[in-house]
Amino acid sequence: MQKPTKGSGPYYAIGIDLGTSGPKVALVEDTGKLMAIERGHTDTIFIPGGGAEQDANQWWSEIKRTMKKVIAVAGIPKEKIVAIGTCSTYSNTIPIDENGDPVMNEMIWMDSRGASYNAAIMKGFPMVKGYGLGKLLKMVKRVGIPPLLSGIDCVGHMGFIKTQRPEVYRKTYKFLEPMDFITFRLTGKVTSTIGNIMATMSVDTRKWGNIQYDDELVKMIGIDKAKLPDLLPNNGIVGSLDPSIAKEMDLMPSTQVLCGSNDNMAAALGAGVANDYESAIIVGTSLYMTSFVPFKKTDLDHLILTIPSLLENRYSVMGVQGSGGKNIEFFLGNLIFPQDKFGTGPLPDNAYETLDHLAAEAPAGCNGAMFLPWMTGTIVPAENPYAKSVFFNLGMETHRKHICRSVMEGIALNNLWTKKPMEKFLGRKIESYRLSGGGARSNTFCQILADVLGVPIHAAVDPLAVSAKGTALGAFITLGYRDKGELSGIAKVRQTYNPNESTRMLYDKMLTQFVDLHKRTKPVFKALNAK
């Protein structure tokens, strides 16, 4: 593709972010300006026995609908729209046939029906934490992570299909992650990268530029190699837009479609993090801490690992903690404004703004009230799949404002708990964070996070659009329209929040109790929640 000449811009890219609840499609200028964004909806189907599925045809239709609307609303000449970037959640599995049609619904990252398959293929002697030691070491050394005993990865999904849905397995031409399904539908080319397909545990990620499967790993997972897609570089170009799609979307057929990435990696880029060791926190539905680093590494004790990124010779650090904003959504929707006989519902439009103001009225520490934000269990820095959220130490002096603030403090404390092992992983202190996701809209939460972590928090502009925006910015970097060193200036900061040192001792003391509660409640949660 011919690169732009000086003064010939601005140019534009479309960023597609497929989240669990649906897609966001954004049109982004190469200056970082968000020109337009539209959201779609996707239904999740929960099935007894740990199943969680989505209809890929539904979200593909939503992607096309929202893309058309974004292009129409922005009114940018199609000759100026040079690229399409994609990102999605990961550890999902879509089996497609030779015509490119899904053979069954997508098994999403919450689907645990392959747990028994993963446990079976990873048996060995001696056993360590449910794994054969030799197999565990081989997987960690080459991939960075073993198949999860919970089954919530592509190995478990493919294994479930192979053993429990043999007719689907037989019809499957290729297994794809969502971002790769999207690029296939845009170009007609079935491809992936070692970063995207890492959850199949079939690739050696020690070399960033690797585009080959590891035959020994493929044999270990027990899946036919022919059912895995061809690999491109992590920052590769899948190809030009399919002419029929270009006509339908009113885009140029020369529009370049980039290899996809996972949504948290894209969110970091959208928040302005691209240089080595810069750090971001994403408080969306989930809670995530990340950086880009020039090495592959795994910390099994704290479940921190790296994944090959779309930035050349760089890896993205995966610090997935568990649920983030989902706790606030649950608190407001299920406890404060439910539609029941108390007559408090439905959720008003200003619910989050009211929460922000009320939480600001409560003192730091909430008069001792604490919230444990473990709605969907904990991952980094200490795994407990059975953990749940808890309000703790409520007394007669506890009022609603304290409870509101405690939810925010609990999420912030989980980040403080993660900060120390993350700094050890990076080999240096974290001096500040870029913040994105819904949490970045709240002034009260941003200040609490700065106070708890003890470092400045730079809240991103357009925080709900960061993943879609980030994948568009990644496309500009890959195609040479922008340099990654420019990203921190392109991705604007709404406001910087500096820490209040007067609360340092208080929050350090609270962290000690927070971590102790995680240890002490572990057997209780297991007794209550283990199947």
PyMOL commands that set and color helices and strands:
alter all, ss='L'
color gray80, all
select helices_A, chain A and resi 56-74+78-80+115-121+133-142+154-164+166-171+178-187+198-200+215-221+225-227+243-249+263-270+325-336+351-361+366-368+400-426+438-441+443-453+463-479+484-490+501-529
alter helices_A, ss='H'
color red, helices_A
select strands_A, chain A and resi 12-19+22-29+34-39+45-47+51-54+81-88+94-96+106-107+127-128+131-132+174-176+191-192+230-231+237-240+256-258+261-262+279-283+286-293+298-299+304-308+315-323+370-372+390-392+433-436+457-460+493-497
alter strands_A, ss='S'
color yellow, strands_A
deselect
rebuild
show_as cartoon
